[in-house]
Amino acid sequence: MKFQRRLSEPHIVLPQEQPPQWSLTGEWWRCLTSIPKEVWTSVLKLMTGSSEPIIQKQCDLRGQISYSIYDPSTQHKIAGLSETEVRVWLEERYYQ
C-alpha cells in the first residue's frame, strides 16, 4: 500500500524543536539519588571491568573440596587448588 497525499490537503511544516537540555536537577536528580549505592557500584564495576580475581569453590562426588581462580588481568584460570594454595597465590599476586 502506497501513501499518497492529495494536493488539496494542507502540508504543514513544523518548526524544528530545540534539543533537550539535560541537567541533573529536579526529578532526574531525585530519581538518580534514590538508587542504592550498591547498584551504582555494580554498574561501575560492569562498565570499567574489575581486576579482582574470581575464586570458585568446587566439591566433587567424593566430597573433596577444591578451588579455581580466574585472574581477569591476565585472563588465566587455575583449577584444582587447595585453600592453602589459593591463599599463597593471592599473597604472591598482591606483592608482585
C-alpha positions in Angstrom: 0.0 0.0 0.0 1.4 3.4 -1.0 0.7 6.5 0.9 -0.3 9.5 -1.2 -1.1 13.0 -0.3 -3.6 14.9 -2.3 -2.5 18.3 -3.4 -5.7 19.8 -1.9 -4.6 18.7 1.6 -2.6 21.2 3.6 1.1 20.4 4.1 2.3 21.6 7.4 6.0 22.1 8.2 6.5 22.1 12.0 9.5 24.1 13.3 12.4 22.0 14.5 12.4 21.5 18.2 15.4 22.5 20.2 17.4 19.6 21.5 16.6 18.8 25.2 18.8 20.4 27.7 19.9 17.6 30.1 20.7 18.5 33.6 20.6 16.6 36.9 18.0 18.8 38.6 14.6 18.2 39.8 13.0 14.8 39.1 16.1 13.4 37.4 18.2 14.1 40.4 15.7 12.6 42.8 15.5 9.5 40.6 19.2 9.0 40.4 19.8 9.6 44.1 17.1 7.1 45.1 19.1 4.2 43.5 21.0 2.3 46.2 24.8 2.8 46.3 25.3 -1.0 45.7 23.6 -0.7 42.4 25.9 2.1 41.3 28.9 0.2 42.5 27.8 -2.9 40.4 27.2 -0.7 37.3 30.6 0.9 37.7 32.3 -2.4 38.0 30.4 -3.8 35.0 31.4 -0.8 32.9 35.0 -0.5 33.9 35.8 -4.1 34.5 37.5 -5.4 37.6 41.0 -6.8 38.1 40.0 -8.7 41.2 40.4 -12.4 40.9 37.3 -14.6 40.9 37.6 -17.6 43.2 35.1 -20.5 42.9 34.7 -23.4 45.3 34.0 -26.9 43.9 33.1 -30.1 45.6 33.4 -33.4 43.8 31.4 -36.6 44.3 33.8 -37.9 46.9 33.4 -34.7 49.0 36.8 -33.3 48.1 36.8 -29.5 48.1 39.0 -27.7 45.6 39.1 -24.1 44.3 39.6 -22.5 40.9 40.9 -18.9 40.4 40.3 -16.7 37.3 42.5 -13.7 37.0 40.9 -11.1 34.7 44.0 -9.0 34.4 46.0 -11.9 32.9 42.9 -13.9 31.7 44.4 -17.1 33.2 42.4 -19.8 35.1 43.9 -22.2 37.6 41.9 -25.1 38.8 42.2 -27.8 41.5 43.8 -25.8 44.2 43.6 -26.3 47.9 42.6 -23.5 50.3 46.3 -23.1 51.3 47.4 -22.9 47.6 44.8 -20.2 47.0 46.0 -18.1 49.9 49.6 -18.4 48.7 48.6 -17.4 45.2 46.7 -14.4 46.5 49.6 -13.2 48.6 52.1 -13.6 45.7 49.8 -11.7 43.4 49.3 -8.9 45.9 53.1 -8.4 46.4 54.1 -8.6 42.7 
